[in-house]
Amino acid sequence: MASHDGHGHHEDTGAFDFAEAAPRFRERADAEADRYRRLAEQLSSPSDRVAADIGCGAASMAFALAAALPKARIAAVDAEPTMLDLVRERAAATGLEVRAAQASVDDREALAEAVGEPADLLWAGHVIHHAADPQAALDNLAGLLAPGGRLAISEGGTAPQFLPWHVGVGRPGLELRLIEAGSRRLENERIAHGATPLAYGWNLALERAGLTDVRTVNELVATPAPLEGPDLDNALKTLGNKVGWFEHHLSEEDRTAWAALLDENGPDWLGHRRDLHHLGIDTIFIAAKP
Ligand SMILES: C[S@@+](CC[C@H](N)C(=O)[O-])C[C@H]1O[C@@H](n2cnc3c(N)ncnc32)[C@H](O)[C@@H]1O
């Protein structure tokens, strides 16, 4: 039985514990509702009747799709029961019809049962890279599409950055090392699960899954310094979460620097600074079933 360290990790494997992270997903969902509404409008077509949000977390896309496609059947699918509780809670609160169903992207039959019928639109946000075999997971999802159906995956892109290269606490490059620690955490998770890495880009992976017309949408987030109000809150929360998630992969020196920067009562608190910005790119790959 794995032990937990209070930051969403299994201490013995370094693997990510999504159940423990559920409240953070819920919190972020409210902040990102507008973005998902816009994306759902872009990705959906009025004739779509069956759609699903795979690896849904708090299911922001499922709820945005339910609003954009009121006549469609929408499933929110996740391997983690805690996320599905969150989906049911949000469905009750919003009155939107989103069906919660449990399945892993690694399990073709469970996925087919969860989605229920050939899908016109499948969305998988930041989940395929967690699969035991990402190519097999894409093959599974492609197999669920109706002819002409689309699969959209949010993968790749760049990690958001908020800090100047040197903040005067710890060594320069602190945030770059945090991003690198995230990459090592993912690698550890892969090793712990004996997972097969994808050794090529997502566009090729979608083609190998038998899909065509692969296109890429890059969404730029570029909020200049100084961050204020909700933008500053988001930066502080995002950095705090990442330091918690990736701390096993940070040096003692960097952990000390982050503790000072994230200490609301200390003199180095990031919340006092006027030189934080937000720069990041979210990449979405969209492909169709012939
Ligand atoms: C990084 S979160 C992304 C959540 C949401 N899609 C988003 O973009 O914000 C990954 C989600 O995938 C789920 N997940 C992880 N591995 C999975 C798997 N093998 N099959 C299905 N869901 C999985 C987790 O429980 C979590 O809800």
The ligand as an ORCA input file, in Angstrom:
! r2SCAN-3c Opt
* xyz 0 1
  C      -3.594     16.331    -15.446
  S      -5.257     15.844    -15.120
  C      -6.134     16.670    -16.414
  C      -7.553     16.973    -16.053
  C      -8.328     17.743    -17.129
  N      -8.532     16.936    -18.318
  C      -7.585     19.015    -17.486
  O      -7.081     19.121    -18.609
  O      -7.504     19.896    -16.625
  C      -5.270     14.171    -15.584
  C      -6.614     13.475    -15.326
  O      -6.588     12.201    -15.934
  C      -6.979     11.196    -15.017
  N      -6.216      9.996    -15.381
  C      -4.926      9.696    -15.085
  N      -4.581      8.541    -15.660
  C      -5.685      8.110    -16.341
  C      -5.959      6.981    -17.153
  N      -5.033      6.036    -17.380
  N      -7.180      6.860    -17.706
  C      -8.140      7.793    -17.506
  N      -7.941      8.889    -16.733
  C      -6.729      9.040    -16.162
  C      -6.663     11.757    -13.651
  O      -7.478     11.153    -12.651
  C      -6.933     13.238    -13.853
  O      -8.288     13.523    -13.616
*
